Amino acid sequence: MTDANDLRRRTRELLAAHPPATTDRKAFLEARFDAGLAWVHFPEGLGGLGLPRTLQSVVEAELAAAGAPDNDPRRIGIGLGMAAPTILQYGTEEQKRRFLRPLWLGEEVWCQLFSEPGAGSDLAALGTRAVKDGDTWVVNGQKVWTSSAHLARWAILIARTDPDVPKHRGITYFVCDMTDPGVEVRPLRQITGEAEFNEVFLSDVRIPDAHRLGEVGDGWRVAQTTLNNERVAIGGSPIPREGGMIGKVAATWRDRPDLRTHDLHQRLLDLWVEAEAARLTGARLRQQLVAGQPGPEGAGMKLSFARLNQQISGLEVELLGEEGLLYEDWTMVRPEQVNFTGRDAGYRYLRSKGNSIEGGTSEVLLNIVAERVLGLPAEPRTDKDVAWKDLAR
Amino acid sequence: MSAPATTPDLLYSQEEEDLRAAVRDLLADRCDAASVIARTESGEPHDRTLWKSLAEDMGLAGLLVPEERGGQGASHREAAVVLEELGRAVAPVPYLTSAVVATEALLACSGEEADRLLAALASGRTLGVLAVPLHTAPGAAVPTARVEAGALHGAFTGVADAQVADVLLVPGEDGALYAVDTTAGGVTVDPRVSFDLTRPVAAVTLDGAAARKVAGGAPEAVARALRAGAGLLASEQLGVAEQVLTETVGYLKERKQFNRQVGGFQAIKHRLARIWLDVVNLRAVARAAADALATGSEDAPTAVAVAQVFASRVAVHATEEAVQLHGGIGMTWEHPTHLHLKRAKVDSLAYGTAGRHKERLAELVDLRAPLA
């Protein structure tokens, strides 16, 4: 554990040189990044020390104990979780130096321009076009389900650069400047009343070739890095019992004996057990990762999480009786971040409907488990050898 | 609400994996499905030879018993691994009843008779069962024997593996736990036609049977025994569910209809993926229960209740799906899936149904029933 001890020492030195109580937040975060303690698995000079990712928890524990400010990771989740690992793997040295530091500091918010109205689960069918014009690419198309687009300085974008080859092969990955005059962001109102996401219209947006990530036509492979990192957020502290949505309904159950019925009681206990099982599975997955034995179990976690959130919040609306007839607020707002367990039960019920759609629908995830974990035959494919321009749409 | 102070160790140690491999090898060699099916209708539903190998040769009957009391000094974690493998094979051996439940009852007792019996059960040469109906939940009231001049009278039904037992552990109406040799006069063990022929139940009648007092505190000993049984049963259920999933996936990769592998149809892939997810979750809750029992955690009652509520649903569902997804062949006596289906269904009653465990859980985690 010399690495862990060394990290602990480095973190304490950072805290000693820049005491959180008397240091400006921005200055502290800059010092932390430059000390390689931002993300220890990143290389030296880019906010890291080239250490195993699991050691990040050593730094976080020391910083939390000292009351140090953080970079508000929920606000910049797409940058941290998706853009950064992709830039690290495929970016040029210049791109890494330009983008990673302000990304981690939260000075520049990132969003993701992947999904389109005609390309959801079949993302590789996307139709946004990028056409080369000298040293720049001219981009036209429409993206959707873009959270943080109205706040973002940069976007990771995939666009079609060659319509004459099968769909997976004609895609290129770019960094798109969201301040370009051809970028128009419109709020997309959801069933909750708020607009957590946006539609993004791209009209003759000009992207310098220097902002391409990876090779021309290799964008699908680059995008796999982004998508594989979407749910890697393992680590940190284990979730306590009743840590998620089940805690809300359990608290209501205890506080409001007047609302209880026998039917709800049985269903609540069933869901409590299912939530505890999912929690233990997450804990076991974490133990496997720490022990260096990663298993395929992670593939199922999102399936459990989506179903449980939906069933638990649905039960909660029923439990509330007359209050279940009401809703906190339908006003269209554009929240800076989403909170699945926030607001009232009605909101939780509606928002959780998205949990089985966003980041891979439950149906697609079941296919992935069946094919990659159980080794069952892949879905019949009629699109693999057909040029994108000839696909049915 | 009580919360566990620390996260249980949910992994398998290298020693546990080695133990699993040894048990699996033995069962692959000696407990194939065809012979298990053939045995169910023979006069000897239990496989005494296999038991001898597991218990005497490998020393597995004494895993829960400390070395100073004649056992191996291992824990519930290792016994759980053994049960996973026995469940996988639906092995007709009285491991759960003798080496876990009866043994655990004796571990709650001290004194010469308890020590003597404990060492005998740990050796595997003596088989003991608790004279309590298999479906009794931990903490539930149990029938007791009338005690008259050192002899016992009473009727006990639904006693699993009684027909192969050498000694019965019988709760007396005086609150003491008694040991009765099945060869003693006044003891009748009447095998019943059982739903699970690999763990058959019998009706036991005691009519002035000679008994030795093991210890006082029978209700506590019985509750402890049933709790350990319920907790480790989840590992057996895990083995059952995992095995039918493996079998079904393998079969559906081979089976072709409509000029395709049947396992390639999405309706079927999704069902199998959901079973896989259930099994993944079951492994976590079963390990949590075994670890809580092994460490004597204060959270053990909750971990056991969670494991039983979850495991019963999953094992029954997985085996029911296995029958359906095998199509006609799954309905045949020759195909082993019915062994797993019957075991899973009876396991869902054993040591308390999910409903019983939910009632207990409601108290443990303070999610109380409606007042009226």
Interface residues (C-beta under 8 A of the other chain):
Chain A: P238 P240 R241 E242 A250 W253 R254 P257 R260 T261 H262 H265 Q266 L268 L269 D270 W272 V273 E274 E276 A277 A278 L280 T281 A283 R284 Q287 Q288 A291 Q293 E297 G300 L303 S304 E363 L366 N367 V369 A370 E371 V373 L374 G375 L376 P377 A378 E379 P380
Chain B: M1 A3 P4 T7 P8 D9 L10 L11 V249 L252 K253 R260 Q261 G263 G264 Q266 K269 H270 L272 A273 R274 W276 L277 V280 N281 L282 R283 A284 V285 R287 A288 V306 V309 F310 K358 L361 A362 V365 D366 L367 R368 A369 P370 L371
